[in-house]
Amino acid sequence: MATHYEITYIIKPDIDDDAKAALIDRFDKILTDNGATVDDSKDWAKRRFAYEINHYREGTYHVVNVHADDDKAVNEFDRLSKIEPSILRHMIVTRED
């Protein structure tokens, strides 16, 4: 049975729209290439942080809902998002359907 994951990540605010779209496409593709199904992938909001993260005071929150039979796709997303300089923070949560 497939597990439902919700992935939220924060994108740097000073990235241009084309680079942001390419980043989102790349990370959605990482999920699908590793066997996950992306249900939706959308910007949530540009928000001000409670505290500074890597010298930034705000960022764009992006939410992705995926279904996967195993954790290979989310593990790869987790690994690559940690080394992507345009992603300030990310969080992966298992959801109950």
Phi and psi restraints in degrees (range 20) as a CNS / XPLOR table:
assign (resid 1 and name C) (resid 2 and name N)
       (resid 2 and name CA) (resid 2 and name C) 1.0 -74.2 20.0 2
assign (resid 2 and name N) (resid 2 and name CA)
       (resid 2 and name C) (resid 3 and name N) 1.0 143.7 20.0 2
assign (resid 2 and name C) (resid 3 and name N)
       (resid 3 and name CA) (resid 3 and name C) 1.0 -98.0 20.0 2
assign (resid 3 and name N) (resid 3 and name CA)
       (resid 3 and name C) (resid 4 and name N) 1.0 139.8 20.0 2
assign (resid 3 and name C) (resid 4 and name N)
       (resid 4 and name CA) (resid 4 and name C) 1.0 -96.1 20.0 2
assign (resid 4 and name N) (resid 4 and name CA)
       (resid 4 and name C) (resid 5 and name N) 1.0 124.8 20.0 2
assign (resid 4 and name C) (resid 5 and name N)
       (resid 5 and name CA) (resid 5 and name C) 1.0 -117.2 20.0 2
assign (resid 5 and name N) (resid 5 and name CA)
       (resid 5 and name C) (resid 6 and name N) 1.0 146.0 20.0 2
assign (resid 5 and name C) (resid 6 and name N)
       (resid 6 and name CA) (resid 6 and name C) 1.0 -118.5 20.0 2
assign (resid 6 and name N) (resid 6 and name CA)
       (resid 6 and name C) (resid 7 and name N) 1.0 122.6 20.0 2
assign (resid 6 and name C) (resid 7 and name N)
       (resid 7 and name CA) (resid 7 and name C) 1.0 -112.5 20.0 2
assign (resid 7 and name N) (resid 7 and name CA)
       (resid 7 and name C) (resid 8 and name N) 1.0 124.5 20.0 2
assign (resid 7 and name C) (resid 8 and name N)
       (resid 8 and name CA) (resid 8 and name C) 1.0 -117.4 20.0 2
assign (resid 8 and name N) (resid 8 and name CA)
       (resid 8 and name C) (resid 9 and name N) 1.0 129.6 20.0 2
assign (resid 8 and name C) (resid 9 and name N)
       (resid 9 and name CA) (resid 9 and name C) 1.0 -136.9 20.0 2
assign (resid 9 and name N) (resid 9 and name CA)
       (resid 9 and name C) (resid 10 and name N) 1.0 154.5 20.0 2
assign (resid 9 and name C) (resid 10 and name N)
       (resid 10 and name CA) (resid 10 and name C) 1.0 -109.1 20.0 2
assign (resid 10 and name N) (resid 10 and name CA)
       (resid 10 and name C) (resid 11 and name N) 1.0 123.9 20.0 2
assign (resid 10 and name C) (resid 11 and name N)
       (resid 11 and name CA) (resid 11 and name C) 1.0 -99.2 20.0 2
assign (resid 11 and name N) (resid 11 and name CA)
       (resid 11 and name C) (resid 12 and name N) 1.0 140.3 20.0 2
assign (resid 11 and name C) (resid 12 and name N)
       (resid 12 and name CA) (resid 12 and name C) 1.0 -52.6 20.0 2
assign (resid 12 and name N) (resid 12 and name CA)
       (resid 12 and name C) (resid 13 and name N) 1.0 141.3 20.0 2
assign (resid 12 and name C) (resid 13 and name N)
       (resid 13 and name CA) (resid 13 and name C) 1.0 -74.5 20.0 2
assign (resid 13 and name N) (resid 13 and name CA)
       (resid 13 and name C) (resid 14 and name N) 1.0 -21.4 20.0 2
assign (resid 13 and name C) (resid 14 and name N)
       (resid 14 and name CA) (resid 14 and name C) 1.0 -92.5 20.0 2
assign (resid 14 and name N) (resid 14 and name CA)
       (resid 14 and name C) (resid 15 and name N) 1.0 10.5 20.0 2
assign (resid 14 and name C) (resid 15 and name N)
       (resid 15 and name CA) (resid 15 and name C) 1.0 -81.2 20.0 2
assign (resid 15 and name N) (resid 15 and name CA)
       (resid 15 and name C) (resid 16 and name N) 1.0 138.7 20.0 2
assign (resid 15 and name C) (resid 16 and name N)
       (resid 16 and name CA) (resid 16 and name C) 1.0 -76.2 20.0 2
assign (resid 16 and name N) (resid 16 and name CA)
       (resid 16 and name C) (resid 17 and name N) 1.0 164.1 20.0 2
assign (resid 16 and name C) (resid 17 and name N)
       (resid 17 and name CA) (resid 17 and name C) 1.0 -59.8 20.0 2
assign (resid 17 and name N) (resid 17 and name CA)
       (resid 17 and name C) (resid 18 and name N) 1.0 -40.6 20.0 2
assign (resid 17 and name C) (resid 18 and name N)
       (resid 18 and name CA) (resid 18 and name C) 1.0 -65.6 20.0 2
assign (resid 18 and name N) (resid 18 and name CA)
       (resid 18 and name C) (resid 19 and name N) 1.0 -42.4 20.0 2
assign (resid 18 and name C) (resid 19 and name N)
       (resid 19 and name CA) (resid 19 and name C) 1.0 -67.5 20.0 2
assign (resid 19 and name N) (resid 19 and name CA)
       (resid 19 and name C) (resid 20 and name N) 1.0 -36.6 20.0 2
assign (resid 19 and name C) (resid 20 and name N)
       (resid 20 and name CA) (resid 20 and name C) 1.0 -65.9 20.0 2
assign (resid 20 and name N) (resid 20 and name CA)
       (resid 20 and name C) (resid 21 and name N) 1.0 -44.1 20.0 2
assign (resid 20 and name C) (resid 21 and name N)
       (resid 21 and name CA) (resid 21 and name C) 1.0 -61.9 20.0 2
assign (resid 21 and name N) (resid 21 and name CA)
       (resid 21 and name C) (resid 22 and name N) 1.0 -41.3 20.0 2
assign (resid 21 and name C) (resid 22 and name N)
       (resid 22 and name CA) (resid 22 and name C) 1.0 -65.5 20.0 2
assign (resid 22 and name N) (resid 22 and name CA)
       (resid 22 and name C) (resid 23 and name N) 1.0 -39.0 20.0 2
assign (resid 22 and name C) (resid 23 and name N)
       (resid 23 and name CA) (resid 23 and name C) 1.0 -63.3 20.0 2
assign (resid 23 and name N) (resid 23 and name CA)
       (resid 23 and name C) (resid 24 and name N) 1.0 -46.7 20.0 2
assign (resid 23 and name C) (resid 24 and name N)
       (resid 24 and name CA) (resid 24 and name C) 1.0 -63.0 20.0 2
assign (resid 24 and name N) (resid 24 and name CA)
       (resid 24 and name C) (resid 25 and name N) 1.0 -45.1 20.0 2
assign (resid 24 and name C) (resid 25 and name N)
       (resid 25 and name CA) (resid 25 and name C) 1.0 -60.5 20.0 2
assign (resid 25 and name N) (resid 25 and name CA)
       (resid 25 and name C) (resid 26 and name N) 1.0 -42.2 20.0 2
assign (resid 25 and name C) (resid 26 and name N)
       (resid 26 and name CA) (resid 26 and name C) 1.0 -63.0 20.0 2
assign (resid 26 and name N) (resid 26 and name CA)
       (resid 26 and name C) (resid 27 and name N) 1.0 -44.1 20.0 2
assign (resid 26 and name C) (resid 27 and name N)
       (resid 27 and name CA) (resid 27 and name C) 1.0 -75.1 20.0 2
assign (resid 27 and name N) (resid 27 and name CA)
       (resid 27 and name C) (resid 28 and name N) 1.0 -30.8 20.0 2
assign (resid 27 and name C) (resid 28 and name N)
       (resid 28 and name CA) (resid 28 and name C) 1.0 -65.0 20.0 2
assign (resid 28 and name N) (resid 28 and name CA)
       (resid 28 and name C) (resid 29 and name N) 1.0 -39.6 20.0 2
assign (resid 28 and name C) (resid 29 and name N)
       (resid 29 and name CA) (resid 29 and name C) 1.0 -67.4 20.0 2
assign (resid 29 and name N) (resid 29 and name CA)
       (resid 29 and name C) (resid 30 and name N) 1.0 -35.8 20.0 2
assign (resid 29 and name C) (resid 30 and name N)
       (resid 30 and name CA) (resid 30 and name C) 1.0 -58.0 20.0 2
assign (resid 30 and name N) (resid 30 and name CA)
       (resid 30 and name C) (resid 31 and name N) 1.0 -42.3 20.0 2
assign (resid 30 and name C) (resid 31 and name N)
       (resid 31 and name CA) (resid 31 and name C) 1.0 -65.5 20.0 2
assign (resid 31 and name N) (resid 31 and name CA)
       (resid 31 and name C) (resid 32 and name N) 1.0 -49.0 20.0 2
assign (resid 31 and name C) (resid 32 and name N)
       (resid 32 and name CA) (resid 32 and name C) 1.0 -69.2 20.0 2
assign (resid 32 and name N) (resid 32 and name CA)
       (resid 32 and name C) (resid 33 and name N) 1.0 -35.9 20.0 2
assign (resid 32 and name C) (resid 33 and name N)
       (resid 33 and name CA) (resid 33 and name C) 1.0 -65.1 20.0 2
assign (resid 33 and name N) (resid 33 and name CA)
       (resid 33 and name C) (resid 34 and name N) 1.0 -23.1 20.0 2
assign (resid 33 and name C) (resid 34 and name N)
       (resid 34 and name CA) (resid 34 and name C) 1.0 -102.1 20.0 2
assign (resid 34 and name N) (resid 34 and name CA)
       (resid 34 and name C) (resid 35 and name N) 1.0 18.9 20.0 2
assign (resid 34 and name C) (resid 35 and name N)
       (resid 35 and name CA) (resid 35 and name C) 1.0 96.6 20.0 2
assign (resid 35 and name N) (resid 35 and name CA)
       (resid 35 and name C) (resid 36 and name N) 1.0 4.2 20.0 2
assign (resid 35 and name C) (resid 36 and name N)
       (resid 36 and name CA) (resid 36 and name C) 1.0 -91.0 20.0 2
assign (resid 36 and name N) (resid 36 and name CA)
       (resid 36 and name C) (resid 37 and name N) 1.0 157.8 20.0 2
assign (resid 36 and name C) (resid 37 and name N)
       (resid 37 and name CA) (resid 37 and name C) 1.0 -111.0 20.0 2
assign (resid 37 and name N) (resid 37 and name CA)
       (resid 37 and name C) (resid 38 and name N) 1.0 120.6 20.0 2
assign (resid 37 and name C) (resid 38 and name N)
       (resid 38 and name CA) (resid 38 and name C) 1.0 -84.1 20.0 2
assign (resid 38 and name N) (resid 38 and name CA)
       (resid 38 and name C) (resid 39 and name N) 1.0 114.8 20.0 2
assign (resid 38 and name C) (resid 39 and name N)
       (resid 39 and name CA) (resid 39 and name C) 1.0 -78.0 20.0 2
assign (resid 39 and name N) (resid 39 and name CA)
       (resid 39 and name C) (resid 40 and name N) 1.0 -47.1 20.0 2
assign (resid 39 and name C) (resid 40 and name N)
       (resid 40 and name CA) (resid 40 and name C) 1.0 -156.5 20.0 2
assign (resid 40 and name N) (resid 40 and name CA)
       (resid 40 and name C) (resid 41 and name N) 1.0 154.1 20.0 2
assign (resid 40 and name C) (resid 41 and name N)
       (resid 41 and name CA) (resid 41 and name C) 1.0 -144.2 20.0 2
assign (resid 41 and name N) (resid 41 and name CA)
       (resid 41 and name C) (resid 42 and name N) 1.0 109.3 20.0 2
assign (resid 41 and name C) (resid 42 and name N)
       (resid 42 and name CA) (resid 42 and name C) 1.0 -148.7 20.0 2
assign (resid 42 and name N) (resid 42 and name CA)
       (resid 42 and name C) (resid 43 and name N) 1.0 152.2 20.0 2
assign (resid 42 and name C) (resid 43 and name N)
       (resid 43 and name CA) (resid 43 and name C) 1.0 -69.5 20.0 2
assign (resid 43 and name N) (resid 43 and name CA)
       (resid 43 and name C) (resid 44 and name N) 1.0 138.9 20.0 2
assign (resid 43 and name C) (resid 44 and name N)
       (resid 44 and name CA) (resid 44 and name C) 1.0 -94.7 20.0 2
assign (resid 44 and name N) (resid 44 and name CA)
       (resid 44 and name C) (resid 45 and name N) 1.0 -60.9 20.0 2
assign (resid 44 and name C) (resid 45 and name N)
       (resid 45 and name CA) (resid 45 and name C) 1.0 -168.9 20.0 2
assign (resid 45 and name N) (resid 45 and name CA)
       (resid 45 and name C) (resid 46 and name N) 1.0 157.8 20.0 2
assign (resid 45 and name C) (resid 46 and name N)
       (resid 46 and name CA) (resid 46 and name C) 1.0 -95.1 20.0 2
assign (resid 46 and name N) (resid 46 and name CA)
       (resid 46 and name C) (resid 47 and name N) 1.0 121.0 20.0 2
assign (resid 46 and name C) (resid 47 and name N)
       (resid 47 and name CA) (resid 47 and name C) 1.0 -129.2 20.0 2
assign (resid 47 and name N) (resid 47 and name CA)
       (resid 47 and name C) (resid 48 and name N) 1.0 151.9 20.0 2
assign (resid 47 and name C) (resid 48 and name N)
       (resid 48 and name CA) (resid 48 and name C) 1.0 -83.9 20.0 2
assign (resid 48 and name N) (resid 48 and name CA)
       (resid 48 and name C) (resid 49 and name N) 1.0 138.0 20.0 2
assign (resid 48 and name C) (resid 49 and name N)
       (resid 49 and name CA) (resid 49 and name C) 1.0 -82.7 20.0 2
assign (resid 49 and name N) (resid 49 and name CA)
       (resid 49 and name C) (resid 50 and name N) 1.0 155.6 20.0 2
assign (resid 49 and name C) (resid 50 and name N)
       (resid 50 and name CA) (resid 50 and name C) 1.0 -72.9 20.0 2
assign (resid 50 and name N) (resid 50 and name CA)
       (resid 50 and name C) (resid 51 and name N) 1.0 -27.4 20.0 2
assign (resid 50 and name C) (resid 51 and name N)
       (resid 51 and name CA) (resid 51 and name C) 1.0 -144.9 20.0 2
assign (resid 51 and name N) (resid 51 and name CA)
       (resid 51 and name C) (resid 52 and name N) 1.0 162.3 20.0 2
assign (resid 51 and name C) (resid 52 and name N)
       (resid 52 and name CA) (resid 52 and name C) 1.0 -72.4 20.0 2
assign (resid 52 and name N) (resid 52 and name CA)
       (resid 52 and name C) (resid 53 and name N) 1.0 136.6 20.0 2
assign (resid 52 and name C) (resid 53 and name N)
       (resid 53 and name CA) (resid 53 and name C) 1.0 -121.6 20.0 2
assign (resid 53 and name N) (resid 53 and name CA)
       (resid 53 and name C) (resid 54 and name N) 1.0 115.8 20.0 2
assign (resid 53 and name C) (resid 54 and name N)
       (resid 54 and name CA) (resid 54 and name C) 1.0 50.3 20.0 2
assign (resid 54 and name N) (resid 54 and name CA)
       (resid 54 and name C) (resid 55 and name N) 1.0 43.2 20.0 2
assign (resid 54 and name C) (resid 55 and name N)
       (resid 55 and name CA) (resid 55 and name C) 1.0 71.3 20.0 2
assign (resid 55 and name N) (resid 55 and name CA)
       (resid 55 and name C) (resid 56 and name N) 1.0 14.6 20.0 2
assign (resid 55 and name C) (resid 56 and name N)
       (resid 56 and name CA) (resid 56 and name C) 1.0 -109.7 20.0 2
assign (resid 56 and name N) (resid 56 and name CA)
       (resid 56 and name C) (resid 57 and name N) 1.0 144.5 20.0 2
assign (resid 56 and name C) (resid 57 and name N)
       (resid 57 and name CA) (resid 57 and name C) 1.0 -104.7 20.0 2
assign (resid 57 and name N) (resid 57 and name CA)
       (resid 57 and name C) (resid 58 and name N) 1.0 -10.0 20.0 2
assign (resid 57 and name C) (resid 58 and name N)
       (resid 58 and name CA) (resid 58 and name C) 1.0 -150.8 20.0 2
assign (resid 58 and name N) (resid 58 and name CA)
       (resid 58 and name C) (resid 59 and name N) 1.0 166.6 20.0 2
assign (resid 58 and name C) (resid 59 and name N)
       (resid 59 and name CA) (resid 59 and name C) 1.0 -164.6 20.0 2
assign (resid 59 and name N) (resid 59 and name CA)
       (resid 59 and name C) (resid 60 and name N) 1.0 167.1 20.0 2
assign (resid 59 and name C) (resid 60 and name N)
       (resid 60 and name CA) (resid 60 and name C) 1.0 -96.0 20.0 2
assign (resid 60 and name N) (resid 60 and name CA)
       (resid 60 and name C) (resid 61 and name N) 1.0 121.5 20.0 2
assign (resid 60 and name C) (resid 61 and name N)
       (resid 61 and name CA) (resid 61 and name C) 1.0 -85.0 20.0 2
assign (resid 61 and name N) (resid 61 and name CA)
       (resid 61 and name C) (resid 62 and name N) 1.0 132.7 20.0 2
assign (resid 61 and name C) (resid 62 and name N)
       (resid 62 and name CA) (resid 62 and name C) 1.0 -125.5 20.0 2
assign (resid 62 and name N) (resid 62 and name CA)
       (resid 62 and name C) (resid 63 and name N) 1.0 133.4 20.0 2
assign (resid 62 and name C) (resid 63 and name N)
       (resid 63 and name CA) (resid 63 and name C) 1.0 -118.1 20.0 2
assign (resid 63 and name N) (resid 63 and name CA)
       (resid 63 and name C) (resid 64 and name N) 1.0 132.6 20.0 2
assign (resid 63 and name C) (resid 64 and name N)
       (resid 64 and name CA) (resid 64 and name C) 1.0 -126.1 20.0 2
assign (resid 64 and name N) (resid 64 and name CA)
       (resid 64 and name C) (resid 65 and name N) 1.0 128.1 20.0 2
assign (resid 64 and name C) (resid 65 and name N)
       (resid 65 and name CA) (resid 65 and name C) 1.0 -106.5 20.0 2
assign (resid 65 and name N) (resid 65 and name CA)
       (resid 65 and name C) (resid 66 and name N) 1.0 126.5 20.0 2
assign (resid 65 and name C) (resid 66 and name N)
       (resid 66 and name CA) (resid 66 and name C) 1.0 -134.9 20.0 2
assign (resid 66 and name N) (resid 66 and name CA)
       (resid 66 and name C) (resid 67 and name N) 1.0 156.5 20.0 2
assign (resid 66 and name C) (resid 67 and name N)
       (resid 67 and name CA) (resid 67 and name C) 1.0 -118.7 20.0 2
assign (resid 67 and name N) (resid 67 and name CA)
       (resid 67 and name C) (resid 68 and name N) 1.0 136.3 20.0 2
assign (resid 67 and name C) (resid 68 and name N)
       (resid 68 and name CA) (resid 68 and name C) 1.0 -145.6 20.0 2
assign (resid 68 and name N) (resid 68 and name CA)
       (resid 68 and name C) (resid 69 and name N) 1.0 144.8 20.0 2
assign (resid 68 and name C) (resid 69 and name N)
       (resid 69 and name CA) (resid 69 and name C) 1.0 -75.5 20.0 2
assign (resid 69 and name N) (resid 69 and name CA)
       (resid 69 and name C) (resid 70 and name N) 1.0 -28.5 20.0 2
assign (resid 69 and name C) (resid 70 and name N)
       (resid 70 and name CA) (resid 70 and name C) 1.0 -138.2 20.0 2
assign (resid 70 and name N) (resid 70 and name CA)
       (resid 70 and name C) (resid 71 and name N) 1.0 -179.0 20.0 2
assign (resid 70 and name C) (resid 71 and name N)
       (resid 71 and name CA) (resid 71 and name C) 1.0 -95.1 20.0 2
assign (resid 71 and name N) (resid 71 and name CA)
       (resid 71 and name C) (resid 72 and name N) 1.0 12.6 20.0 2
assign (resid 71 and name C) (resid 72 and name N)
       (resid 72 and name CA) (resid 72 and name C) 1.0 -60.1 20.0 2
assign (resid 72 and name N) (resid 72 and name CA)
       (resid 72 and name C) (resid 73 and name N) 1.0 -45.4 20.0 2
assign (resid 72 and name C) (resid 73 and name N)
       (resid 73 and name CA) (resid 73 and name C) 1.0 -65.9 20.0 2
assign (resid 73 and name N) (resid 73 and name CA)
       (resid 73 and name C) (resid 74 and name N) 1.0 -45.8 20.0 2
assign (resid 73 and name C) (resid 74 and name N)
       (resid 74 and name CA) (resid 74 and name C) 1.0 -71.5 20.0 2
assign (resid 74 and name N) (resid 74 and name CA)
       (resid 74 and name C) (resid 75 and name N) 1.0 -30.7 20.0 2
assign (resid 74 and name C) (resid 75 and name N)
       (resid 75 and name CA) (resid 75 and name C) 1.0 -65.5 20.0 2
assign (resid 75 and name N) (resid 75 and name CA)
       (resid 75 and name C) (resid 76 and name N) 1.0 -40.7 20.0 2
assign (resid 75 and name C) (resid 76 and name N)
       (resid 76 and name CA) (resid 76 and name C) 1.0 -67.9 20.0 2
assign (resid 76 and name N) (resid 76 and name CA)
       (resid 76 and name C) (resid 77 and name N) 1.0 -40.9 20.0 2
assign (resid 76 and name C) (resid 77 and name N)
       (resid 77 and name CA) (resid 77 and name C) 1.0 -59.0 20.0 2
assign (resid 77 and name N) (resid 77 and name CA)
       (resid 77 and name C) (resid 78 and name N) 1.0 -47.2 20.0 2
assign (resid 77 and name C) (resid 78 and name N)
       (resid 78 and name CA) (resid 78 and name C) 1.0 -58.2 20.0 2
assign (resid 78 and name N) (resid 78 and name CA)
       (resid 78 and name C) (resid 79 and name N) 1.0 -47.0 20.0 2
assign (resid 78 and name C) (resid 79 and name N)
       (resid 79 and name CA) (resid 79 and name C) 1.0 -62.2 20.0 2
assign (resid 79 and name N) (resid 79 and name CA)
       (resid 79 and name C) (resid 80 and name N) 1.0 -47.5 20.0 2
assign (resid 79 and name C) (resid 80 and name N)
       (resid 80 and name CA) (resid 80 and name C) 1.0 -74.5 20.0 2
assign (resid 80 and name N) (resid 80 and name CA)
       (resid 80 and name C) (resid 81 and name N) 1.0 -32.2 20.0 2
assign (resid 80 and name C) (resid 81 and name N)
       (resid 81 and name CA) (resid 81 and name C) 1.0 -70.4 20.0 2
assign (resid 81 and name N) (resid 81 and name CA)
       (resid 81 and name C) (resid 82 and name N) 1.0 -23.9 20.0 2
assign (resid 81 and name C) (resid 82 and name N)
       (resid 82 and name CA) (resid 82 and name C) 1.0 -69.3 20.0 2
assign (resid 82 and name N) (resid 82 and name CA)
       (resid 82 and name C) (resid 83 and name N) 1.0 -27.1 20.0 2
assign (resid 82 and name C) (resid 83 and name N)
       (resid 83 and name CA) (resid 83 and name C) 1.0 -105.2 20.0 2
assign (resid 83 and name N) (resid 83 and name CA)
       (resid 83 and name C) (resid 84 and name N) 1.0 0.0 20.0 2
assign (resid 83 and name C) (resid 84 and name N)
       (resid 84 and name CA) (resid 84 and name C) 1.0 -83.9 20.0 2
assign (resid 84 and name N) (resid 84 and name CA)
       (resid 84 and name C) (resid 85 and name N) 1.0 115.5 20.0 2
assign (resid 84 and name C) (resid 85 and name N)
       (resid 85 and name CA) (resid 85 and name C) 1.0 -66.3 20.0 2
assign (resid 85 and name N) (resid 85 and name CA)
       (resid 85 and name C) (resid 86 and name N) 1.0 -21.2 20.0 2
assign (resid 85 and name C) (resid 86 and name N)
       (resid 86 and name CA) (resid 86 and name C) 1.0 -82.4 20.0 2
assign (resid 86 and name N) (resid 86 and name CA)
       (resid 86 and name C) (resid 87 and name N) 1.0 -11.0 20.0 2
assign (resid 86 and name C) (resid 87 and name N)
       (resid 87 and name CA) (resid 87 and name C) 1.0 -102.0 20.0 2
assign (resid 87 and name N) (resid 87 and name CA)
       (resid 87 and name C) (resid 88 and name N) 1.0 116.0 20.0 2
assign (resid 87 and name C) (resid 88 and name N)
       (resid 88 and name CA) (resid 88 and name C) 1.0 -78.4 20.0 2
assign (resid 88 and name N) (resid 88 and name CA)
       (resid 88 and name C) (resid 89 and name N) 1.0 -43.2 20.0 2
assign (resid 88 and name C) (resid 89 and name N)
       (resid 89 and name CA) (resid 89 and name C) 1.0 -150.3 20.0 2
assign (resid 89 and name N) (resid 89 and name CA)
       (resid 89 and name C) (resid 90 and name N) 1.0 157.0 20.0 2
assign (resid 89 and name C) (resid 90 and name N)
       (resid 90 and name CA) (resid 90 and name C) 1.0 -148.2 20.0 2
assign (resid 90 and name N) (resid 90 and name CA)
       (resid 90 and name C) (resid 91 and name N) 1.0 158.2 20.0 2
assign (resid 90 and name C) (resid 91 and name N)
       (resid 91 and name CA) (resid 91 and name C) 1.0 -145.7 20.0 2
assign (resid 91 and name N) (resid 91 and name CA)
       (resid 91 and name C) (resid 92 and name N) 1.0 133.3 20.0 2
assign (resid 91 and name C) (resid 92 and name N)
       (resid 92 and name CA) (resid 92 and name C) 1.0 -117.8 20.0 2
assign (resid 92 and name N) (resid 92 and name CA)
       (resid 92 and name C) (resid 93 and name N) 1.0 125.2 20.0 2
assign (resid 92 and name C) (resid 93 and name N)
       (resid 93 and name CA) (resid 93 and name C) 1.0 -124.4 20.0 2
assign (resid 93 and name N) (resid 93 and name CA)
       (resid 93 and name C) (resid 94 and name N) 1.0 136.4 20.0 2
assign (resid 93 and name C) (resid 94 and name N)
       (resid 94 and name CA) (resid 94 and name C) 1.0 -84.3 20.0 2
assign (resid 94 and name N) (resid 94 and name CA)
       (resid 94 and name C) (resid 95 and name N) 1.0 127.5 20.0 2
assign (resid 94 and name C) (resid 95 and name N)
       (resid 95 and name CA) (resid 95 and name C) 1.0 -105.0 20.0 2
assign (resid 95 and name N) (resid 95 and name CA)
       (resid 95 and name C) (resid 96 and name N) 1.0 150.0 20.0 2
assign (resid 95 and name C) (resid 96 and name N)
       (resid 96 and name CA) (resid 96 and name C) 1.0 -91.0 20.0 2
assign (resid 96 and name N) (resid 96 and name CA)
       (resid 96 and name C) (resid 97 and name N) 1.0 128.0 20.0 2
